[in-house]
């Protein structure tokens, strides 16, 4: 139990650390009077590096080498933290590249390792890993800005270093504790080789690819909410504290939803839960478009947080559930989400500029969710039809 608790502390710390990198570097550029392109360039450098490295790591990541890769990622994040503490303004780009490599070395291998210690390659292991991973990274992503908003300069970088060092120590402790135990490998569990026919593999592969699509669409919607909600809040003359709290509500609700899904059984393969999930997301975006009262915006944050928790849980689960190609599909998840996070705010900004209102971004996001829902229902329906044919 201690090992599992410590294991899921690692993504919590890494996402707090990532939030620190983003905040500190952007603040330095802004205080130096840099252009908007230069301010956003630090995240772009990180994102491009992260996506490319995720593709490469998909070729080498296995359960057997997950811990060394995670440890290497933690070491690189420690180096990046110290580098940012002492570097000049423009050298931050170089250290964000190092941070992107370190984060890529962590994310996909960690999910493989979490699945292995949660229950082998069985479905229950994938469910637990997806649920707790969604919870911990969501809480870390929400907590990071709250911590680093009170820090700046070298103090913030040294706090980043402390979190990175905690990751390294935690991984070393996990490796030491498991030195006599061998986590389940990448092959199917004994006795399941005959059950997992070619059709079975095809089913899991189709679900994982569907996860890429719905994850990409969902991330587009998330980016519209996170990037354009502050602009809408300013248009509605809301206070900065309320604008920030609505964003925090999304992340914390997302994390609690991930935790609540740790006992999931079959809802991921059924159509009605998918309709309910997307209905909450679209309802939240509708509240932003037509809402006027403050409580409506907080309700939108809760509804959207539940949608995000379900969507990201599904994205991780569909990849982890594949019996033999989890490493490939998990790396694909990270690549899709990384590319979308870089491009979606630009697309949303263009939509807002064209229609001259921030509400246009939320209408655009709702349309994207309708497309994702249509694709998911089509895939789930076709898989159910094929399953019925095989039984007849």
Buried (B, 14 or more C-beta within 10 A) or exposed (E): EEEBEBBBBBBBBBBBBBBBBBBBBBBBBEEEEBEEEBBBBBBEBBBBBBBBBBBEBBEEBBBBBBBEBBBBBBBBBBBBBBBBBEBEEEEBBBBBBBBBBBBBBBBBBBBBBBBBBBBBBBBBBBBBBBBBBBBBBBBBBBBBBEBBEEBBEEEBBBBBBBBBBBBBEBBEBBEEEBEEEEBBEBEBBEEBEEEBEEEEBEBBBBBBBBBBBBBBBBBBBBBBBBBBBBBBBEEBEBEEEEBBBBBBBBBBBBBBBBBBBBEBEEBBBEBEBBEBBBBBBBBBBBBBBEBEEBEBBBBBBBBBBBBBBBBBBBBBBBBBBBBEBBBBBBBBBBBBBBBBBBBBBEBBBEBBEEEEBBBBBBBBBBBBBBEBBEBBBEBBEEBEEBEEEEEE
